[in-house]
Amino acid sequence: MTDYYSRFAEHAIQEALNESPVILIHGSRQSGKKTLARRIGEPLGYHYISFDDANQLNAAQSDPVGFVRDLPNLCILDEVQRVPQIFTAIKAVVDSNRTAGRFILTGSANILLLPTLSDSLAGRMEIIHLRPLAQAEIAHRSATTFFDELFEEKPRASFNQHRLWRLGAELSRVVTAGGYPPAILRNNSKRRAVWYRDYVNTIVQRDVQDIAAIQNLSELPRLLEVAASQSARLFNASELAAPFALSRPTINHYLGLLEQLFIIEQVQPWHTNRLSRAVKTPKLHFLDTGLACSLLGVDAETLYQDRTIWGQMLETFTLQELKKHADAYNEPLKFYHFRNKDKVEVDIVIERGRSIYGFEVKSASTVLTSDFKGLRKLQHSCPENFAMGVLFYDGDAILPFGNGFYAIPISVLM
């Protein structure tokens, strides 16, 4: 296997193999699930089967119980969402022999959104979400996460100062490249555009139809484009439905399918009982900015010059980088956004236990006190639990702004 990137998730998977009968690695198509599963499993003697193979797919669909019964003791089953009936058969085998690490499953659809499937393996399966590559993984720097350093008592001293630099136009090239391994290995933006076009075709022509029977399939590529233009904005079903002769319930159903395929996600609003003026509408985000930029037809230069789309894509990029680090952190971190009716907002809010951390994203290389307006509002909303406010900016130094506020170069995520 060439061009392999070490992943944050490797340690968690190796631990899970010693404890859980079933490990599910799920995430968007081409995020590296199969490569990671085989990289870990095959040296340990796991046998690999893919349900992209028509013969294996047909055999499993026709007799799932017999198919699972005859599998080797250690097995990787790839693209399991294509055979939903196999989960009950796996449950039966696991219940008769709960040996840890019996199955490694991979899936390009979120089975947690299919209750009948996820419930069948409740208590028997550990789930690892594998997102597209983090910039730290691309740089082969996946030993520690951003949060390992941020949550030190003195974050200004904990970060490696040598990796703080101003990115300038390079930042837009990183954002438009995205994190899918096959895309970043393409030599230039034109080759990546071809790859993303084929990727969208696969989603529309196969992946969506694997999980649902829908009409108006031809509308999906256009819906993806419209959704990309709304990334990092408050979710508005009417605005998304406006270009189509489709009802709002139909649009919501289609968006739900895209969420199930890990193409988009909604980030819920953060609020407390004391915040009667908080906006309680989720934000829409793409899981990969390379895909979003490709759908919008913007390259790095065009993106850098369009300040509106640039701001949206940079916020989405930062959110997803933080989520990739959070997936590997040893405590659960919950992600939200904050906005009140006066349109004062914080791009990203993270709950760590009872502690609240706010993150704002700015593309400029200079920082003003006024840039912390939203973060100070968030602090005022939860003074007892507010731990830190971070403004990501395109600079080369960590700057303290007093009372737990810091400006931190976005390059710290690279």
C-alpha positions in Angstrom: 0.0 0.0 0.0 1.7 3.2 -1.2 1.1 6.8 -0.1 -0.3 5.7 3.3 -1.1 8.4 5.8 -1.0 7.4 9.5 -4.4 8.2 11.0 -5.5 9.6 14.4 -8.0 6.7 14.6 -5.4 3.9 14.5 -4.9 3.8 18.3 -8.6 3.8 19.0 -9.2 0.9 16.5 -6.4 -1.2 18.0 -7.8 -0.7 21.5 -11.3 -1.6 20.3 -10.0 -4.8 18.7 -9.0 -6.0 22.2 -12.4 -5.2 23.8 -15.4 -5.3 21.3 -16.6 -8.2 19.1 -17.5 -5.8 16.3 -15.7 -2.6 15.2 -17.4 -0.4 12.7 -15.3 2.2 10.8 -17.7 4.5 9.0 -17.3 7.7 7.1 -17.7 9.2 3.7 -16.7 7.3 0.6 -13.0 7.5 -0.1 -12.1 8.8 3.3 -9.6 5.9 3.8 -11.7 3.3 5.7 -10.7 0.3 3.6 -7.0 1.2 3.6 -7.0 1.7 7.4 -8.9 -1.5 8.1 -6.6 -3.6 5.9 -3.5 -1.8 7.2 -4.4 -2.8 10.8 -6.2 -6.1 10.1 -4.3 -8.0 7.5 -1.0 -8.3 9.6 -3.2 -9.7 12.3 -4.7 -12.4 10.0 -8.0 -10.7 9.0 -9.6 -11.9 5.8 -10.9 -9.1 3.6 -14.3 -9.2 1.8 -15.8 -6.3 -0.1 -19.5 -5.9 -0.9 -18.4 -3.8 -3.9 -17.7 -7.3 -5.4 -21.0 -8.3 -7.1 -20.5 -12.0 -6.3 -19.9 -11.4 -2.6 -22.9 -8.9 -2.5 -25.3 -11.4 -4.1 -24.2 -14.2 -1.9 -24.6 -12.2 1.3 -28.0 -10.8 0.2 -29.4 -14.3 -0.7 -28.3 -16.0 2.5 -26.9 -13.6 5.1 -27.1 -16.2 7.9 -25.1 -18.8 5.9 -22.7 -16.2 4.6 -21.7 -15.0 8.0 -21.6 -18.5 9.5 -19.1 -19.6 6.9 -16.8 -16.6 7.3 -13.2 -16.9 8.7 -12.8 -16.3 12.4 -11.3 -12.8 11.8 -12.9 -10.9 9.0 -13.1 -7.4 7.4 -16.4 -6.7 5.7 -16.2 -3.6 3.5 -19.2 -1.4 2.6 -21.6 -3.2 4.9 -24.4 -0.6 4.2 -25.0 -2.4 0.9 -26.2 -5.5 2.8 -28.4 -4.2 5.7 -29.8 -7.7 6.4 -26.3 -8.9 7.4 -26.4 -7.1 10.8 -28.9 -9.5 12.3 -26.8 -12.4 11.1 -23.6 -10.9 12.7 -25.5 -10.4 15.9 -26.4 -14.1 16.1 -22.8 -15.1 15.5 -21.5 -12.6 18.1 -24.0 -13.7 20.7 -22.8 -17.3 20.4 -19.1 -16.2 20.6 -18.2 -12.8 21.9 -14.5 -13.0 21.1 -13.1 -9.5 20.9 -12.1 -8.2 17.5 -14.2 -10.8 15.6 -15.4 -8.4 12.8 -14.1 -5.2 11.4 -16.9 -3.5 9.4 -16.6 -0.5 7.2 -19.4 1.6 5.8 -20.0 4.7 3.7 -23.4 5.3 5.3 -24.3 6.1 8.9 -26.1 3.1 10.3 -26.9 5.1 13.5 -29.5 6.9 11.4 -31.1 3.5 10.7 -32.4 2.4 14.1 -33.3 -1.2 13.1 -29.7 -1.8 12.0 -27.8 0.0 14.8 -30.0 -1.5 17.5 -29.3 -5.0 16.3 -25.6 -4.6 17.4 -26.1 -2.4 20.4 -23.6 -3.2 23.1 -21.7 -5.4 20.7 -20.1 -2.8 18.4 -17.7 0.0 18.8 -18.0 2.8 16.2 -15.1 4.9 14.8 -16.0 7.8 12.6 -13.2 8.3 10.0 -13.3 11.7 8.4 -11.2 12.7 5.4 -7.6 13.4 6.2 -6.7 16.1 8.7 -3.9 18.4 7.7 -1.8 17.1 10.6 -2.3 13.6 9.1 -1.3 14.8 5.6 1.9 16.3 7.3 2.5 13.0 9.0 2.0 14.6 12.4 -0.7 12.6 14.0 0.9 11.6 17.3 -0.8 14.3 19.3 -4.0 16.4 18.7 -4.6 20.1 18.8 -6.7 19.5 22.0 -3.9 17.7 23.8 -2.0 21.1 23.6 -4.9 23.5 23.9 -6.2 22.1 27.2 -2.8 22.6 28.9 -2.9 25.3 31.6 -0.7 27.6 29.5 -1.7 27.1 25.8 0.6 29.9 24.7 3.6 27.8 25.9 2.3 24.4 24.9 2.2 24.8 21.1 5.3 24.2 19.1 6.2 27.7 18.0 8.1 26.4 15.0 5.0 25.4 13.2 3.3 28.8 13.5 3.4 30.7 10.2 1.4 32.9 8.0 -0.2 30.9 5.2 -1.6 33.7 2.9 -2.9 32.4 -0.4 -1.6 28.9 0.5 -4.5 28.6 2.9 -7.0 28.7 0.0 -5.1 26.0 -1.8 -5.3 23.8 1.3 -9.0 24.5 1.6 -9.8 23.7 -2.1 -7.7 20.5 -2.1 -9.8 19.0 0.8 -8.9 15.8 2.6 -9.9 12.9 0.5 -6.7 10.9 -0.1 -7.2 10.2 -3.8 -8.0 13.9 -4.4 -4.9 15.3 -2.6 -2.7 12.9 -4.5 -3.8 14.4 -7.8 -1.0 16.6 -9.3 -3.1 19.7 -10.0 -6.5 21.3 -9.5 -7.7 20.2 -12.9 -7.0 16.6 -12.1 -8.7 17.0 -8.7 -11.8 18.5 -10.4 -12.1 15.4 -12.6 -11.9 13.2 -9.5 -14.5 15.2 -7.6 -16.8 15.1 -10.7 -16.6 11.3 -10.7 -17.0 11.2 -6.9 -20.3 13.1 -7.1 -21.5 10.8 -9.9 -20.8 7.7 -7.7 -22.7 9.3 -4.8 -25.7 10.0 -7.0 -25.8 7.0 -9.2 -25.0 4.3 -6.6 -24.6 5.4 -2.9 -27.9 7.2 -2.6 -29.7 4.3 -4.3 -28.0 1.8 -1.9 -29.8 3.4 1.1 -33.1 4.7 -0.4 -35.3 4.5 -3.5 -35.9 8.1 -4.6 -37.5 9.9 -7.5 -36.0 12.9 -9.2 -32.5 11.6 -8.9 -31.4 14.1 -11.6 -32.0 16.9 -9.1 -29.4 15.7 -6.6 -26.3 17.2 -8.3 -27.9 20.6 -8.3 -29.0 20.2 -4.7 -25.4 19.4 -3.8 -24.3 22.6 -5.4 -26.9 24.7 -3.6 -26.1 23.0 -0.3 -22.4 23.8 -0.9 -23.2 27.5 -1.3 -25.0 27.3 2.1 -22.1 25.7 4.0 -21.4 27.6 7.3 -24.8 29.3 7.1 -27.9 28.8 9.2 -30.0 26.0 7.8 -32.9 27.3 5.7 -35.0 24.6 4.0 -37.0 27.2 2.0 -33.9 28.7 0.6 -32.5 25.3 -0.4 -35.8 24.3 -2.0 -36.3 27.6 -3.9 -34.4 26.5 -7.1 -36.3 23.2 -7.4 -39.9 22.1 -8.2 -39.8 20.0 -5.1 -41.5 20.3 -1.8 -39.7 21.2 1.4 -40.3 17.7 2.9 -38.7 16.1 -0.2 -35.7 18.5 0.1 -35.4 17.6 3.7 -35.5 13.9 2.8 -32.8 14.4 0.2 -30.6 16.4 2.7 -31.1 13.6 5.2 -29.7 11.1 2.7 -26.7 13.3 2.1 -26.2 13.6 5.9 -26.4 9.8 6.2 -23.7 9.5 3.5 -21.4 11.9 5.5 -21.5 14.6 2.8 -23.2 17.3 5.0 -24.0 17.7 8.6 -25.9 20.1 10.9 -24.3 21.8 13.8 -26.8 22.5 16.6 -27.0 25.9 18.3 -25.6 26.3 21.8 -27.9 28.0 24.3 -28.8 28.0 28.0 -32.1 28.7 29.8 -30.9 32.3 30.4 -30.4 32.9 26.7 -33.9 33.8 25.6 -32.5 35.7 22.7 -30.4 32.9 21.3 -31.1 31.7 17.8 -32.0 28.0 17.9 -31.4 27.2 14.2 -28.7 24.7 13.3 -25.9 25.5 10.8 -25.3 23.5 7.7 -21.7 22.3 7.0 -20.0 20.2 4.4 -17.7 17.5 5.8 -15.1 18.3 3.2 -14.3 21.8 1.7 -12.5 20.3 -1.3 -15.8 18.7 -2.4 -17.8 21.9 -1.6 -15.4 24.1 -3.6 -15.5 21.6 -6.5 -19.3 21.7 -6.5 -19.2 25.5 -6.6 -16.6 25.5 -9.4 -14.1 27.6 -7.5 -10.3 27.1 -7.5 -7.9 28.4 -4.9 -7.4 31.8 -6.6 -11.1 32.4 -7.2 -11.9 31.4 -3.6 -9.3 33.7 -2.1 -10.8 36.6 -4.0 -14.4 36.0 -3.2 -14.5 37.1 0.4 -18.1 35.8 1.1 -17.5 32.2 -0.1 -13.9 32.3 1.3 -15.2 33.1 4.8 -17.8 30.3 4.6 -15.3 27.7 3.4 -12.7 28.7 5.9 -15.2 28.3 8.8 -16.2 24.9 7.5 -12.6 23.9 7.0 -11.7 24.9 10.6 -14.7 23.2 12.0 -13.9 19.9 10.3 -10.2 20.1 11.3 -11.2 20.5 14.9 -13.7 17.6 14.6 -10.9 15.4 13.2 -8.7 16.2 16.2 -11.7 15.8 18.6 -12.5 12.3 17.3 -9.0 11.2 18.5 -9.1 13.1 21.8 -9.5 11.0 24.9 -12.6 12.9 26.2 -15.9 13.4 24.4 -16.2 16.9 23.0 -19.5 18.3 21.8 -19.7 20.9 18.9 -22.2 23.7 18.6 -22.5 27.2 17.2 -23.8 30.4 18.9 -25.8 33.2 17.6 -28.3 35.6 19.2 -31.1 37.7 17.7 -28.7 40.7 17.4 -26.6 38.5 15.0 -23.7 38.4 17.4 -22.2 34.9 16.8 -19.4 32.5 17.6 -18.5 30.2 14.8 -17.8 27.1 16.9 -18.6 26.3 20.5 -17.2 23.2 22.2 -18.4 21.6 25.4 -15.8 19.7 27.4 -17.7 18.4 30.3 -19.1 21.5 31.9 -16.4 23.8 30.4 -17.2 26.0 27.4 -14.7 26.9 24.7 -15.5 29.4 21.9 -13.7 29.6 18.5 -14.0 32.3 15.9 -12.4 32.1 12.5 -10.8 35.0 10.7 -8.9 35.0 7.4 -7.0 38.2 8.0 -3.4 38.5 9.4 -4.2 41.2 11.9 -6.3 41.0 15.1 -8.4 43.7 16.7 -10.0 43.7 20.2 -13.3 44.1 18.5 -12.8 40.7 16.8 -13.6 39.1 20.2 -17.1 40.6 20.4 -18.9 37.3 19.9 -16.6 35.4 22.2 -17.1 38.0 25.0 -20.8 37.7 24.5 -20.5 33.9 24.9 -18.4 34.4 28.0 -21.1 36.7 29.4 -23.7 34.0 28.7 -21.9 31.4 30.8 -19.4 33.1 33.1 -19.1 30.2 35.5 -18.3 27.6 32.8 -16.5 29.7 30.2 -12.9 28.3 29.9 -11.4 30.0 26.8 -12.0 32.0 23.7 -9.9 31.4 20.7 -9.7 33.5 17.5 -8.0 31.7 14.7 -6.3 34.1 12.3 -3.7 34.0 9.6 -0.7 35.1 11.6 2.5 33.7 13.0 2.2 34.3 16.8 -0.1 33.3 19.7 -1.4 36.6 21.2 -3.0 36.8 24.6 -6.0 39.3 24.8 -6.7 38.8 28.5 -9.3 37.0 30.5 -8.8 33.7 28.7 -8.9 35.1 25.2 -6.2 34.2 22.6 -5.5 34.8 19.0 -3.9 31.6 17.6 -2.5 31.1 14.0 -4.7 28.8 12.0 -1.4 27.1 10.9 -1.4 25.3 14.3 -3.9 22.9 12.7 -1.6 22.1 9.8 
